[in-house]
């Protein structure tokens, strides 16, 4: 059921405008933060390995928040999660804009992690409750998100060249109007709890056929995003490239993810297994080659684009496939489970790279090893998704 509690619900067109505006503003803010935060860390004197650990801290609250969202969505509307996420993200930017002390990094990243979890799980669940099919609704959301992630890094590169702190304050200010647009979204009722306990529903959500497959797809996309958010800006600056170039490369990566989201529906027709293998191979293979090419900007950009295409396919199809594998009342829990896979990957990937740096010749080697290791389960997946009414 997609009944609403508001007596005067917005029209579908108005709802589309409000939801896409909210997604765009959140993504612009997030895109700016993902470029600026690692650069603030290096400017503050943190070593490359430490940057990965600091950025990876955000995944701790992502895991906790996503793991608990399944139950919370039985009590609160999806709009509430999106609203809280915008406030948390803006707060995380302000804290780090004020000071670069260690406590500020930790607090900022913990808030950002919770914001990511609440926003993407909440908004994904929100848009699939409209009239569009899940794949189409999520593809449109990812396109809008991708546009925001194109704009954000470019703004961060331009503004950050003068002042990294000022760029964070601007990012926080952009999230403000998103709170207003979110407040006028349809307030869907919380999901009704299943009335019967079947043998299938007794199985943990993450172990359900289809949800596990979707989870590994999300984990691979999370590994790609974790590398972009932590090591890519640092590797590019160490290779001698300027902050505006770093912003442009991040925009290129997000443009590729946008393109991957756009073709995800066509890729889906080839079947779940082929979709997972293709997306994972492009994502981890491209990023593993890209990290060795950072001195050569054209080659690095080409492999980064390839990896982004794969990540875009995975991050669009993963949640959609999970919703196809469960009943209507469990869609929110399925999306939250897939998000938990992604959040764990966002924690393991940068921290794993940070630890491996001490044992391998370079950060590029460590990044390539971890990326491929995370992508293997998605490439070895089986087609367990089945469509339910």
C-alpha positions as CSV (number, residue, x, y, z in Angstrom):
1,X,0.0,0.0,0.0
2,X,1.2,3.5,-0.7
3,X,-1.5,5.4,1.2
4,X,-0.5,8.8,2.6
5,X,-1.4,10.5,5.7
6,X,-1.5,14.1,4.3
7,X,-5.0,15.1,3.5
8,X,-3.8,17.1,0.5
9,X,-1.1,15.1,-1.2
10,X,1.0,16.7,-3.9
11,X,0.4,15.8,-7.5
12,X,2.7,13.2,-9.1
13,X,4.4,15.9,-11.1
14,X,4.9,18.2,-8.1
15,X,6.2,15.2,-6.1
16,X,8.7,14.4,-8.8
17,X,10.0,17.9,-8.8
18,X,10.3,18.0,-5.0
19,X,12.0,14.6,-4.7
20,X,14.4,15.3,-7.5
21,X,15.3,18.7,-6.1
22,X,15.9,17.1,-2.7
23,X,18.1,14.4,-4.2
24,X,20.1,17.0,-6.3
25,X,20.8,19.3,-3.3
26,X,21.9,16.5,-1.1
27,X,24.2,15.1,-3.8
28,X,25.8,18.4,-4.5
29,X,26.6,18.8,-0.8
30,X,27.9,15.2,-0.6
31,X,29.9,15.6,-3.8
32,X,31.7,18.7,-2.4
33,X,32.4,17.0,0.9
34,X,33.9,13.8,-0.7
35,X,36.5,16.0,-2.5
36,X,37.3,18.4,0.3
37,X,37.5,16.0,3.3
38,X,40.5,14.0,2.2
39,X,42.3,17.2,1.1
40,X,41.6,18.8,4.5
41,X,43.1,15.7,6.1
42,X,46.3,15.9,4.0
43,X,46.6,19.6,4.6
44,X,46.3,19.0,8.3
45,X,49.4,16.7,8.1
46,X,47.8,13.2,8.1
47,X,49.6,10.5,6.2
48,X,48.0,8.6,3.3
49,X,47.1,5.5,5.4
50,X,45.5,7.7,8.1
51,X,43.3,9.4,5.5
52,X,41.8,6.1,4.6
53,X,41.0,5.3,8.2
54,X,39.5,8.8,8.8
55,X,37.3,8.6,5.8
56,X,36.4,5.0,6.6
57,X,35.0,6.1,10.0
58,X,31.8,7.3,8.3
59,X,31.0,3.7,7.4
60,X,30.7,2.8,11.1
61,X,27.5,4.9,11.5
62,X,26.4,3.8,8.0
63,X,26.4,0.2,9.1
64,X,24.7,0.9,12.4
65,X,22.1,3.2,10.8
66,X,21.3,0.9,7.9
67,X,21.1,-2.2,10.1
68,X,18.5,-0.6,12.3
69,X,16.4,1.1,9.5
70,X,14.4,-2.0,8.7
71,X,12.7,-1.9,12.0
72,X,12.5,1.9,12.1
73,X,10.7,2.1,8.8
74,X,7.8,0.3,10.5
75,X,7.5,3.3,12.7
76,X,8.6,6.4,10.8
77,X,7.9,7.6,7.3
78,X,10.7,7.6,4.7
79,X,10.4,11.4,4.5
80,X,11.6,11.6,8.1
81,X,14.8,9.8,7.3
82,X,15.5,12.1,4.3
83,X,14.9,15.2,6.4
84,X,17.2,14.0,9.2
85,X,19.9,13.1,6.6
86,X,20.0,16.6,5.2
87,X,20.5,18.1,8.6
88,X,23.2,15.6,9.6
89,X,25.1,16.2,6.3
90,X,25.1,20.0,6.7
91,X,26.2,19.6,10.3
92,X,29.1,17.4,9.3
93,X,30.4,20.0,6.8
94,X,30.1,22.8,9.4
95,X,32.1,21.0,12.1
96,X,35.0,20.3,9.8
97,X,34.9,23.8,8.3
98,X,35.4,25.2,11.8
99,X,38.4,23.1,12.8
100,X,40.6,20.3,11.5
101,X,41.3,18.7,14.9
102,X,41.1,14.9,15.1
103,X,37.8,15.0,17.1
104,X,36.2,17.1,14.3
105,X,37.2,14.6,11.6
106,X,35.7,11.8,13.6
107,X,32.5,13.6,14.5
108,X,32.1,14.9,10.9
109,X,32.6,11.5,9.4
110,X,30.2,9.8,11.8
111,X,27.5,12.3,11.0
112,X,28.2,12.0,7.3
113,X,27.9,8.2,7.5
114,X,24.5,8.4,9.2
115,X,23.4,11.0,6.7
116,X,24.3,8.7,3.8
117,X,22.5,5.7,5.3
118,X,19.3,7.6,6.1
119,X,19.2,9.5,2.9
120,X,19.9,6.8,0.3
121,X,17.9,4.0,2.0
122,X,15.1,6.4,2.8
123,X,14.9,8.0,-0.6
124,X,15.3,4.8,-2.5
125,X,12.4,3.3,-0.5
126,X,10.4,6.5,-1.0
127,X,10.7,6.6,-4.8
128,X,9.8,2.9,-5.3
129,X,6.5,3.5,-3.5
130,X,5.3,5.7,-6.4
131,X,3.7,4.4,-9.6
132,X,6.9,3.6,-11.5
133,X,8.6,0.2,-11.6
134,X,11.5,-0.1,-9.1
135,X,14.3,-0.2,-11.7
136,X,12.9,2.9,-13.5
137,X,12.4,4.8,-10.2
138,X,15.8,4.0,-9.0
139,X,17.4,4.8,-12.3
140,X,15.8,8.3,-12.3
141,X,17.0,8.8,-8.7
142,X,20.5,7.8,-9.6
143,X,20.6,10.0,-12.6
144,X,19.6,13.0,-10.5
145,X,22.1,11.9,-7.8
146,X,24.7,11.6,-10.5
147,X,24.1,15.2,-11.7
148,X,24.6,16.4,-8.2
149,X,27.8,14.5,-7.9
150,X,28.9,16.1,-11.1
151,X,28.3,19.6,-9.9
152,X,29.6,19.1,-6.3
153,X,33.2,18.1,-7.1
154,X,33.5,20.9,-9.7
155,X,32.3,23.5,-7.1
156,X,34.6,22.0,-4.5
157,X,37.6,22.2,-6.9
158,X,36.9,25.8,-7.8
159,X,36.2,27.0,-4.3
160,X,38.6,24.7,-2.6
161,X,41.5,26.1,-4.6
162,X,41.1,29.3,-2.5
163,X,39.8,27.9,0.8
164,X,38.9,24.3,1.8
165,X,37.0,25.5,4.9
166,X,34.9,28.0,2.8
167,X,34.0,25.1,0.4
168,X,32.7,23.1,3.4
169,X,30.5,26.1,4.5
170,X,29.1,26.5,1.0
171,X,28.4,22.8,0.9
172,X,26.4,23.0,4.2
173,X,24.5,26.0,2.8
174,X,23.4,24.1,-0.3
175,X,21.8,21.4,1.9
176,X,19.6,24.0,3.5
177,X,17.0,24.4,0.7
178,X,16.9,20.6,0.5
179,X,15.3,20.5,4.0
180,X,12.6,22.8,2.7
181,X,11.8,20.7,-0.5
182,X,11.9,17.5,1.6
183,X,9.3,18.9,4.0
184,X,6.7,19.0,1.2
185,X,7.3,15.5,0.0
186,X,4.4,13.0,0.3
187,X,4.4,11.4,3.8
188,X,4.0,7.7,3.0
189,X,2.7,5.7,6.0
190,X,5.3,3.4,7.6
191,X,5.4,-0.1,6.3
192,X,2.9,-2.5,7.8
193,X,4.5,-5.4,9.6
194,X,3.8,-8.8,8.0
195,X,0.9,-10.4,9.7
196,X,2.0,-14.0,9.0
197,X,5.4,-15.6,9.7
198,X,6.1,-17.9,6.8
199,X,9.2,-20.2,6.6
200,X,10.7,-17.8,4.1
201,X,10.2,-14.7,6.3
202,X,11.9,-16.5,9.2
203,X,15.1,-16.4,7.1
204,X,17.2,-13.3,7.8
205,X,16.6,-10.7,5.1
206,X,20.3,-10.6,4.0
207,X,20.2,-14.4,3.3
208,X,17.2,-14.3,1.1
209,X,17.5,-15.4,-2.6
210,X,18.0,-12.2,-4.6
211,X,18.8,-10.0,-1.6
212,X,22.2,-11.7,-1.1
213,X,23.0,-11.2,-4.8
214,X,21.9,-7.6,-4.7
215,X,24.0,-7.1,-1.5
216,X,27.2,-8.2,-3.1
217,X,26.5,-5.9,-6.0
218,X,26.1,-3.1,-3.5
219,X,29.3,-4.1,-1.8
220,X,31.2,-3.8,-5.0
221,X,29.7,-0.4,-5.8
222,X,30.5,0.6,-2.2
223,X,34.2,-0.4,-2.6
224,X,34.4,1.8,-5.7
225,X,32.8,4.7,-3.9
226,X,35.1,4.1,-0.9
227,X,38.2,4.4,-3.0
228,X,36.9,7.6,-4.7
229,X,36.0,9.2,-1.4
230,X,39.3,8.4,0.3
231,X,42.4,7.7,-1.8
232,X,41.6,9.1,-5.3
233,X,41.9,12.8,-4.4
234,X,45.1,12.1,-2.4
235,X,46.7,9.9,-5.2
236,X,45.9,12.6,-7.8
237,X,47.5,15.4,-5.8
238,X,50.5,13.2,-5.0
239,X,50.9,12.7,-8.8
240,X,51.2,16.5,-9.2
241,X,47.7,17.4,-10.2
242,X,45.9,20.5,-8.9
243,X,42.8,20.7,-6.7
244,X,40.6,21.8,-9.7
245,X,41.9,18.8,-11.6
246,X,41.0,16.5,-8.7
247,X,37.5,18.0,-8.7
248,X,37.2,17.4,-12.5
249,X,38.3,13.8,-12.2
250,X,35.7,13.2,-9.4
251,X,33.1,14.7,-11.7
252,X,34.2,12.4,-14.5
253,X,33.8,9.4,-12.2
254,X,30.3,10.5,-11.3
255,X,29.4,11.2,-14.9
256,X,30.4,7.6,-15.7
257,X,28.3,6.3,-12.8
258,X,25.4,8.4,-14.2
259,X,25.9,6.8,-17.6
260,X,25.9,3.3,-15.9
261,X,22.7,4.1,-14.2
262,X,21.1,5.2,-17.5
263,X,21.9,1.9,-19.2
264,X,21.1,-0.3,-16.1
265,X,17.6,-1.1,-17.3
266,X,19.0,-2.4,-20.6
267,X,21.7,-4.5,-18.9
268,X,19.0,-6.0,-16.6
269,X,17.4,-7.7,-19.6
270,X,20.6,-9.8,-19.9
271,X,19.8,-11.5,-16.6
272,X,20.9,-11.0,-13.0
273,X,24.1,-13.0,-13.2
274,X,25.4,-11.3,-16.3
275,X,24.5,-7.9,-14.9
276,X,26.4,-8.6,-11.7
277,X,29.5,-10.0,-13.5
278,X,29.6,-7.2,-16.0
279,X,29.1,-4.4,-13.5
280,X,31.6,-5.8,-11.0
281,X,34.2,-6.5,-13.7
282,X,34.0,-3.0,-15.0
283,X,34.0,-1.4,-11.6
284,X,36.9,-3.2,-9.9
285,X,38.9,-3.8,-13.1
286,X,38.7,-0.2,-14.1
287,X,39.6,1.2,-10.7
288,X,42.5,-1.3,-10.3
289,X,44.1,-0.1,-13.5
290,X,43.3,3.5,-12.9
291,X,45.3,3.8,-9.7
292,X,48.5,2.9,-11.6
293,X,47.8,5.6,-14.2
294,X,47.4,8.7,-12.0
295,X,50.5,10.4,-13.5
296,X,48.9,10.0,-17.0
297,X,45.7,11.9,-16.7
298,X,44.1,10.8,-20.0
299,X,44.7,7.1,-19.2
300,X,43.6,7.5,-15.6
301,X,40.4,9.3,-16.8
302,X,39.6,6.5,-19.3
303,X,39.9,3.7,-16.7
304,X,38.1,5.8,-14.1
305,X,35.2,6.2,-16.6
306,X,35.1,2.5,-17.2
307,X,35.0,1.8,-13.5
308,X,32.2,4.3,-13.0
309,X,30.1,2.7,-15.6
310,X,30.2,-0.6,-13.8
311,X,29.5,1.0,-10.4
312,X,26.5,2.9,-11.9
313,X,25.1,-0.4,-13.1
314,X,25.5,-2.1,-9.8
315,X,24.2,0.7,-7.6
316,X,21.0,1.0,-9.7
317,X,20.3,-2.7,-10.2
318,X,21.2,-3.9,-6.6
319,X,18.4,-2.2,-4.7
320,X,15.9,-2.9,-7.6
321,X,16.7,-6.6,-7.6
322,X,16.3,-6.8,-3.9
323,X,12.8,-5.3,-4.0
324,X,11.8,-7.8,-6.7
325,X,12.8,-10.7,-4.5
326,X,10.5,-9.8,-1.5
327,X,6.9,-8.8,-0.8
328,X,5.7,-5.2,-0.9
329,X,5.7,-4.8,2.9
330,X,9.4,-5.9,3.1
331,X,10.8,-3.7,0.4
332,X,12.2,-1.2,2.9
333,X,14.0,-3.9,4.8
334,X,15.4,-5.4,1.6
335,X,16.9,-2.0,0.5
336,X,18.3,-1.5,4.0
337,X,20.0,-4.9,3.9
338,X,21.6,-4.1,0.5
339,X,22.7,-0.8,2.0
340,X,24.3,-2.6,4.9
341,X,26.5,-4.6,2.5
342,X,27.5,-1.3,0.8
343,X,28.2,0.3,4.2
344,X,30.4,-2.5,5.4
345,X,32.3,-2.3,2.1
346,X,32.7,1.5,2.6
347,X,34.3,0.7,5.9
348,X,36.4,-2.3,4.9
349,X,37.8,-0.9,1.7
350,X,39.6,2.3,2.8
351,X,40.6,0.7,6.1
352,X,41.8,-2.4,4.3
353,X,43.9,-0.3,1.9
354,X,45.3,1.7,4.8
355,X,46.4,-1.4,6.6
356,X,47.8,-3.1,3.4
357,X,49.9,-0.1,2.5
358,X,52.4,-1.1,5.2
359,X,53.0,-4.5,3.5
360,X,52.9,-3.8,-0.2
361,X,55.1,-1.6,-2.4
362,X,52.7,1.3,-3.0
363,X,49.2,2.6,-2.3
364,X,48.2,1.8,-5.9
365,X,49.0,-1.9,-5.3
366,X,47.1,-2.0,-2.1
367,X,44.1,-0.3,-3.7
368,X,44.0,-2.7,-6.6
369,X,44.2,-5.8,-4.4
370,X,41.4,-4.7,-2.1
371,X,39.2,-3.6,-5.0
372,X,39.5,-6.9,-6.8
373,X,39.0,-8.9,-3.6
374,X,35.7,-7.1,-2.8
375,X,34.4,-7.5,-6.3
376,X,35.0,-11.3,-6.6
377,X,31.8,-12.4,-4.7
378,X,29.6,-10.3,-7.0
379,X,31.3,-11.8,-10.1
380,X,30.8,-15.3,-8.6
381,X,27.1,-14.7,-7.8
382,X,24.2,-16.9,-8.9
383,X,20.9,-15.8,-10.4
384,X,18.6,-16.3,-7.4
385,X,16.2,-13.4,-7.9
386,X,12.7,-14.1,-8.6
387,X,10.0,-11.6,-9.3
388,X,7.0,-11.4,-6.9
389,X,3.7,-9.6,-7.4
